[in-house]
Amino acid sequence: MDDDLPPDLPRLRTLETWADLLLRRVRARIAAVEQQQKQPHQTLASPAAPTVRPAAGPKRARTPDWGLAEAGIGVPTTEIHRGDCWASGKTLQPITAERARAELADGARACDACRPGAVLLPKP
């Protein structure tokens, strides 16, 4: 018996279910790729060529690396955030790392949750 598998039946059944679902997904992907390969090749200039979806998904903007939350209702001062910060709110303005450094140097507050100053500012 293999040592990397759990010894009890409930966990073995769970692994069996997971492996079955994974195998079904792999087989479905194989069938889709085989079907795609059977279709005649289209040139890139063709208007019917399949379009590549953006990495962030349809109708979703790419998450910025850094962002600026302007002072306003609920935000007492200008704050710098990481782009994926949960505390940034809905009005995060995407900015470059250089601008984020400059804003922090000019007195903008670094978010207490994502702590962008730990990454952007040089260590003393």
Sine and cosine of phi, psi and omega as CSV:
sin_phi,cos_phi,sin_psi,cos_psi,sin_omega,cos_omega
0.00,0.00,0.63,-0.77,-0.01,-1.00
-0.96,0.30,0.62,-0.78,-0.01,-1.00
-0.99,0.14,-0.27,0.96,-0.06,-1.00
-1.00,0.06,-0.03,1.00,0.03,-1.00
-0.98,-0.21,0.53,-0.85,0.01,-1.00
-0.92,0.39,0.46,-0.89,-0.06,-1.00
-1.00,0.10,-0.29,0.96,-0.12,-0.99
-0.99,-0.13,0.47,-0.88,-0.07,-1.00
-0.91,0.42,-0.67,0.74,-0.02,-1.00
-0.86,0.51,-0.68,0.73,0.01,-1.00
-0.95,0.32,-0.57,0.82,0.07,-1.00
-0.90,0.43,-0.63,0.77,0.05,-1.00
-0.91,0.42,-0.63,0.78,0.05,-1.00
-0.88,0.47,-0.71,0.70,0.04,-1.00
-0.89,0.45,-0.62,0.79,0.03,-1.00
-0.89,0.46,-0.70,0.72,0.03,-1.00
-0.89,0.46,-0.72,0.70,0.01,-1.00
-0.87,0.49,-0.71,0.71,-0.01,-1.00
-0.90,0.43,-0.62,0.79,0.04,-1.00
-0.90,0.43,-0.70,0.71,0.02,-1.00
-0.90,0.44,-0.67,0.74,0.02,-1.00
-0.90,0.45,-0.68,0.74,0.02,-1.00
-0.89,0.46,-0.62,0.78,0.05,-1.00
-0.90,0.44,-0.66,0.75,0.02,-1.00
-0.90,0.43,-0.68,0.74,0.00,-1.00
-0.90,0.44,-0.69,0.73,0.00,-1.00
-0.91,0.41,-0.61,0.79,0.05,-1.00
-0.91,0.42,-0.64,0.76,0.03,-1.00
-0.92,0.40,-0.66,0.75,0.05,-1.00
-0.86,0.50,-0.71,0.70,0.00,-1.00
-0.89,0.46,-0.64,0.77,0.01,-1.00
-0.92,0.40,-0.66,0.75,0.01,-1.00
-0.93,0.37,-0.65,0.76,0.05,-1.00
-0.89,0.46,-0.66,0.75,0.03,-1.00
-0.90,0.44,-0.66,0.75,0.01,-1.00
-0.90,0.44,-0.62,0.78,-0.01,-1.00
-0.95,0.31,-0.42,0.91,0.02,-1.00
-0.96,0.27,-0.44,0.90,0.00,-1.00
-0.95,0.31,0.53,-0.85,0.02,-1.00
-0.90,0.44,0.59,-0.81,-0.01,-1.00
-0.93,0.36,0.67,-0.75,0.04,-1.00
-0.95,-0.31,0.52,-0.85,0.03,-1.00
-0.98,0.22,0.38,-0.93,-0.01,-1.00
-0.91,0.41,-0.47,0.88,-0.01,-1.00
-0.98,0.21,-0.22,0.98,-0.04,-1.00
-0.93,0.37,0.70,-0.71,0.02,-1.00
-0.92,0.39,-0.33,0.94,-0.01,-1.00
-1.00,0.03,0.02,1.00,-0.01,-1.00
-0.91,0.42,0.62,-0.78,-0.02,-1.00
-0.91,0.42,0.64,-0.77,0.01,-1.00
-1.00,-0.01,0.49,-0.87,0.01,-1.00
-1.00,0.01,0.80,-0.60,0.03,-1.00
-0.96,0.28,0.53,-0.85,0.07,-1.00
-0.92,0.39,0.42,-0.91,-0.06,-1.00
-0.88,0.48,-0.51,0.86,-0.06,-1.00
-0.99,0.15,-0.12,0.99,0.00,-1.00
0.98,-0.19,0.14,-0.99,-0.04,-1.00
-0.93,0.36,0.68,-0.74,0.08,-1.00
0.85,0.52,0.40,0.92,0.07,-1.00
-0.84,-0.55,0.77,-0.63,0.02,-1.00
-0.96,0.27,0.46,-0.89,0.06,-1.00
-0.91,0.43,0.66,-0.75,0.03,-1.00
-0.94,0.33,0.82,-0.58,0.00,-1.00
-0.95,0.32,0.37,-0.93,0.05,-1.00
-0.95,0.31,-0.62,0.78,-0.04,-1.00
-0.68,-0.73,0.45,-0.89,-0.01,-1.00
-0.55,-0.83,0.33,-0.95,-0.03,-1.00
-0.85,-0.53,0.82,-0.57,0.09,-1.00
-0.96,-0.28,0.93,-0.37,-0.03,-1.00
-0.93,0.37,0.48,-0.88,0.07,-1.00
-0.89,0.46,0.63,-0.78,-0.01,-1.00
0.06,-1.00,-0.44,-0.90,-0.01,-1.00
-0.91,0.42,0.84,-0.54,-0.01,-1.00
0.99,0.10,-0.23,0.97,0.02,-1.00
-0.83,-0.56,0.98,-0.20,-0.10,-1.00
-0.92,0.38,-0.53,0.85,0.02,-1.00
-0.68,-0.73,0.24,-0.97,0.07,-1.00
-0.90,0.44,0.74,-0.68,-0.02,-1.00
-0.83,-0.56,0.57,-0.82,0.10,-1.00
-0.98,-0.22,0.71,-0.70,-0.02,-1.00
-0.75,-0.66,0.37,-0.93,0.27,-0.96
-0.95,0.30,0.45,-0.89,-0.05,-1.00
-0.89,0.46,-0.47,0.88,-0.04,-1.00
-0.99,-0.16,0.29,0.96,-0.05,-1.00
-0.93,0.36,0.74,-0.68,0.01,-1.00
-0.96,0.29,-0.35,0.94,-0.08,-1.00
-0.99,-0.11,0.14,0.99,-0.12,-0.99
-0.98,0.20,-0.30,0.95,-0.04,-1.00
0.99,0.15,-0.17,-0.99,-0.09,-1.00
-0.99,-0.10,-0.13,0.99,-0.11,-0.99
-0.94,-0.35,0.60,0.80,-0.01,-1.00
-0.96,0.29,0.84,-0.55,0.01,-1.00
-1.00,-0.06,0.87,-0.50,0.00,-1.00
-0.89,0.45,0.70,-0.71,0.05,-1.00
-0.65,-0.76,0.27,-0.96,0.03,-1.00
-0.99,0.16,0.24,-0.97,0.05,-1.00
-0.90,0.44,-0.59,0.81,0.01,-1.00
-0.89,0.45,-0.70,0.72,0.00,-1.00
-0.92,0.38,-0.61,0.79,0.03,-1.00
-0.88,0.48,-0.69,0.73,0.05,-1.00
-0.87,0.49,-0.70,0.72,-0.01,-1.00
-0.90,0.44,-0.68,0.74,0.01,-1.00
-0.89,0.45,-0.66,0.75,0.04,-1.00
-0.90,0.43,-0.65,0.76,0.03,-1.00
-0.92,0.40,-0.49,0.87,0.00,-1.00
-1.00,0.08,0.03,1.00,0.09,-1.00
0.94,-0.33,0.05,1.00,0.07,-1.00
-0.91,0.41,0.54,-0.84,-0.04,-1.00
-0.99,0.13,0.68,-0.73,0.10,-1.00
-1.00,0.08,0.69,-0.73,0.00,-1.00
-0.86,0.51,0.68,-0.74,0.02,-1.00
-0.97,0.24,-0.36,0.93,-0.05,-1.00
-0.99,0.13,-0.78,0.63,-0.09,-1.00
-0.99,-0.13,-0.25,0.97,0.09,-1.00
0.77,0.64,0.90,0.43,-0.02,-1.00
-0.92,0.40,-0.42,0.91,0.01,-1.00
-0.90,0.44,-0.46,0.89,0.01,-1.00
-0.91,0.41,-0.45,0.89,-0.02,-1.00
-0.99,-0.14,-0.65,0.76,-0.14,-0.99
-0.99,0.14,-0.58,0.81,-0.09,-1.00
-1.00,-0.08,0.59,-0.81,0.01,-1.00
-0.91,0.42,0.53,-0.85,0.01,-1.00
-0.98,0.21,0.68,-0.74,-0.01,-1.00
-0.94,0.33,0.00,0.00,0.00,0.00
